[in-house]
């Protein structure tokens, strides 16, 4: 991947190029930022730029033998670590699938990776065994004259033992080795790891950058690209999902509508059928086929839509980020999300997300959430 393939982030690109020009390349660098802003893509472009045989002032050449290997993610000095779900395995077992995901989608998230693995109902981790593989790979002599690059995607998914072993490697890294860590939740990393890496914050994309990229890559009108860019809220991945109108997004919106409508019907109209449907809803949300990652994704989506409905009451469309379908629902629902209940609703959704992450009983979590919504929507 080249820098020109990464949307926006010109200040980060310039800092990365400058580090190579001055020879001040930190052996461990941590790219941090929100989902879909280009962290992984910057790390890949940086790795290729470091290895390129004929780099320009702004980018790798893209056509030397090394660049061609990097473009296919097949260079012997490029290594990946990422969450997996099989404790007895290591990342190399799944590396072809991971490389395929990068080449197919370019911008992706953890749920895309689980779908690729076919394990949407499980949660991944970087296990202790992987730290031994990291040591083994980095102890080998470099294939070329450049750096050996170890890209660790989502290091916050490391278990404690693996994280402690990584810390030891970071303290005494092998010669000409670069660690590029790509994290969405750096606060989940050990403080001792954070103190040993050079942090590279990657900010949100501007609406103009997203709209321009949409116009270049899709056959859509300027008006549509601007609307999608506004909804994307700084994330290229969110823009792509909005363009594609994925089945998952439609399902989450339908689930949110069903939860909130039933909560209103029980709280304001005392409809028993609605209460029974809430119980059925909680059972469907807790079904093993739905999966923990989708459950978390729904709760995150619900938090976003609650925020948007609260803001909608102030009649400020420039700071509202909803699709047309969400806006239509909001026109009637927004008044029930106000200063009397918005904070408590957000707390309940956040609590449910945390309980799901801790592998709590999903059926109990979602039914309790339903009951809390009845009380809070009635208060609104």
Phi, psi and omega in degrees: 000144179249163179300327181295341180276349182267126182287126176062213177058039184295326180293321178291318178303315181297319179296321180292317178296319181297323180297325178285321180297324183268354181073017181257065181265111179293139184287344178220120182231140185241112177271121183236150178159179183287169179295133171083017181262351175111021182296307181298321182294321176295318179298318180294316180295322178295316179298317180293321179297321178296325186270342186304138181279337181223061182291148172267184178291339187243342186197168171291158185289328177087354184227356175288163181306321180294315179298321179296322176293318179294323181297335177260003181060035186243012181287135183299337181266006178254122183232149181236142169232136185202164180295139173229173184244356180257109187299326183277356183258175175233170186298329181304329180299325185251004183304317179302321179292320181295316178297321178298319178300314180299313183292327182281317189253336183065298175256129184205171177226184184297323180294323175300321180293317179295322177297319179298321179284340184076031183229049185297341183267003181243171176240135184273165179204157171260112190271168182304322183301332182293329180297325176294323177294322178299313179299317182297313182296318184281347176280346180284151178291141180298145180290317180252200181265359183266210183270149163274128186244126177245109178264119180251108181270124181061060180298343177294348178273003177289138172287168189300318181296316179296320180296320179293323178289324176298321179303318180295323179292321180293328179291323181227073184288148174299159182297141178054044178242134179240126172261126174242105181265137182237111190231142172258343180226069183298338179292347178272354179277156176299137177304327180291331175287315180302325182286348184250009179237153172271118184277137178234091180294137179243113187278176177292150176282152177280159178299323180296318179297317180293316180298318179298315180296322178296317179296327181285331189250346182228152178271074180229162181285162177299320180297318181292319180296323178291321179294317179295319180298324179292316180294326185297337176052043173094359184246120176295325179296319177296323177297316179296318180294325178292318178298316184283343184045062187297155179300324180298317180296318178297320180295318180295320178296317179297321179294320179295314178303314183297316179299310186287323178295316178295321178299319178293317182295322178287314184290321185259331184245354180055041181278118181293323180300323180292322178296318179296324179290329176294322177295318178296320178300316181295325178291321179292320178294330183272354183299143183298333180290341180284316174088147182298319182294321177291324176298315178295319180298321178296316182295325175293318177299316181298321177298317179297315184290328175296316177301315182296323179290324176296314180294327182302333179295340183268002175053050178235081186301334181293338180250016174255137184233080182225151173286171180299319180295318179295321179295320179297317177295319183296330183302331178256332187273328187308319181301340181272359173246104186215189185297344180280338185220350188299319182295317181291323178297315179298322179296319180293321178292320178294318178299315180299319178298316180296320179294322177296317179299331179269015177062038176288172179290108188297323181296316179292320182298313184286327177289320176297320177300319179301314181296321178296322180295325178302311182294319186283322177293323176297323179296327181288000000 
